[in-house]
């Protein structure tokens, strides 16, 4: 994922490849890391779709983020003795585990890569802030619309052939757990977006028919655009 924002030097590329030397298969529905349990490993998602979530006191689930190939998983766990969130597979996945000490070595040897870990952490933080504001201040339709655009944009980041149509890969319950809605309400909002000719759905695929109008309805801001990375240190 780092290579989508900066041109990696051969030395930086080798350093990242070293983090991906080991691979682990994670089946759909399996938990990779559980909230409030100890963890010593971080991961790079090589293939598939994952999510991070927390369980609330009433037993309900709040999905925090959807995770895509190239994402570094469990970074927040590196600063806690116990994991603050659960990581689970939404499809069959391949992850590359590495010890958290390897992150320390990466930061010492490759300051620009360390800075990029900070950059991605801040992008995620701002995107999560957008989601938090949306949960409290926007309509159900806007929340669902924003999530659809975000999923398309993240998928496009991993596969440039994806333009306005993509496989959703989520149940309506999962969409609801990310947007603070019930599955029934999600279904109603998806049908409303279809009726307004903003999207089309067929066999699990979603097509964004009028992306500009959809973005206006969602009050959506793409947090992977408008970045200022001129301050990054020089590669070693």
N, C-alpha and C positions, 0 to 999 in steps of 0.2 A: 504493500500500500504506500510506503514511503516514496517509491519511485514515481508515483502518480503526481507528486508535488515538487520533487527535486530530482535533479540528475545525479544519481549515485556514482561515486568514484569506484573503480575496480576494488579498492581496498575495503570500502564501505559495503559493497556488494558481497564480498567474501565474508565479512563479519556477520552480515545478516544470514547468509547461507549457513554459517556455522551454528546459528541458533535453530536452524531447521534440520539438523542432521538426524534427529530421531523423529519418528512418526508414530502416531497412535490412532487407531480407528475408534470412533465414537458413534455408536448406533443411534438412530433417531429415538428421541425420548430419554436418552441416558443423561445422567447428571455428571458433569465433569468436575465441578467444584460446588460444594454445598455451603450455604450461608451459615456462619458461626462455627465452622469447623476449621481446624488448622490446615495451612497449605504452605508448601515450600516451593511450588513450581509456578511458572508463568507459561503461557502458550502463545503460539502463532497459529491462527486458523488458516489451514492450507486449502480446505475444500469444505463446502457445505454452508449451512445457515444455523447460527446459534442465537441464544438470547440470554440476557442477564435479568434476574428478577429478585424481588424480596417478597416474603410472606408477611402479611399484616396480622394484627392481633385477632381479627375476626376470621382468619383462615383464608382470606382472599389473596390473590396474587397481583402484584403490580410489576408489569414488565417495564424495565428501565431502558434497555437498548436491544436492538437487533444487531448481530455481529456477522461480518462478511469476510470472505477470503482476503487475507492480508492483514486483518486486524490482530493486534496484540491483546491477548486476553489475560485478565487477572492482575492488571497493573495496580489497581487500587488495593489488592490484597498484599502487595509487596510492602506496604507500610503498616500493616496490622498483623497481629498474631493470629487472628481469626478472620476468615473471609467475610466481607460485608455484604456479599451478594452471591446468589446461586447462578452457575453457568450450566445451561442445558442445551442439548442438540435438538433443533427443529427439523433436521434432515440427517441422513447419514453423513458424517463429517470425518475429516482427517485433521488432527491437530499436531503441532510440533512442540513438545514440552521441553522446557529448559529451566535449570535452577535459577533462583533469583540472584544468586551471586554472579551469574553471567551478565545480568543487567548492569551490575556494578562495574564489571570489567568493560562492558560496552561504553559506559559513560566516561570511564577514565581514558580509554584508548581512542574513542571516536566522539568528540564533543558535539559535532553537528548531528549525529544520529541521536545523541542524548537530547539535544534541543528539539528534534523532531518528535520524540516521545512526548515532550512537553507540549508541542504544538497540537498533536492529536488529542492529548488529554484535555486541552483547552477547547478544541472544537467539540469534543463530546460534552464537556461541561456546559458550553453555550447552547448546544442543541438540546440538552436535558433541561436547561433553564427555559428554553422555548416551549418544551413539552409541559413543564410545570405551569407556566403562564397560561398555556392553552387549556389545561385541565380545569383551571379556575375561572377563565375569562372568555372562552370561545364556545361556540355551539358544537353540538355533537357532529354535525355535518362538516364543520371546519376541521375538527380533530381527525376524522376519518380521511378527509381529503388531504390534509397535511401528511398523514402517515403514508398514504399511497404515493405521493410525490417523493417523500424521503426514501421509501423503499426502492422506487424506480431509479432515483439518483445514485443510491449506494450500489445497486446492481449494475448500473451503467459504469460505475467506477471500476468494477471487476471484469466487465465484458462490454466493450465499446459497441458491439453489434446490437445491444439492447437500446432501443430508442423510446418509442411511446408505448410499447407493449411488453409485458413481462408476466412471468408466472408468479402469482401472489405467494404461494407456498406457506400460507398461514390459515388457520381456522378462524372463523368469526369470533370464537371465544378468545383466541390469542390477540386478535385485533382489539377486542374489547378490553382485555387486560392491559394493553398498552395505552388505551385512550380513556380508560375509566368508564366504559360503557358495558352494558350487558350484550350478549350475543344477539338477542332479539333486536336491540336498538341499533347495533352495527348493521344487521341485515336491512333494517328500515332505511338507514342512511345510505347504504350502497345502492339500494333501489331508487332512492331519491336522486342520487348523483347520476344514475342511468337515465331516469326520466327527464332530467335536465340536460341530457346529451353531453355531460361532462366526461363520462367514462362509459366503456362497454365491457361486459364480462362474458366469457365463454370458456367452458372446460377448464376452469381454474386460472385462466389468464385474464389480466386486466389491461385494457387499452385506454390511454389518456387521450380523449378525443379533442378536448379544448383545454390544453395545459395552462394557457394564460388565464382563462376564466376560473379554472380549478385553483390555481395559485392565489388568485384574488379572493376566492371563497374561503380558502384555508388561511389567508394571511401568512403565507409560507415564505421563509427566508432560507436560501441554500447556504448553510454555514461552511461549505467547502469552497465557496467562491469569495472573492474580495479579500483574500489573505495578503498580508504584508510580511514576507519572509526575508526581506533585505538585511535583517539584523543577524541572520544565522552565521555562526562561525565558519571559517573555511574548512573544507574537508582535509583530513590527514591522509 
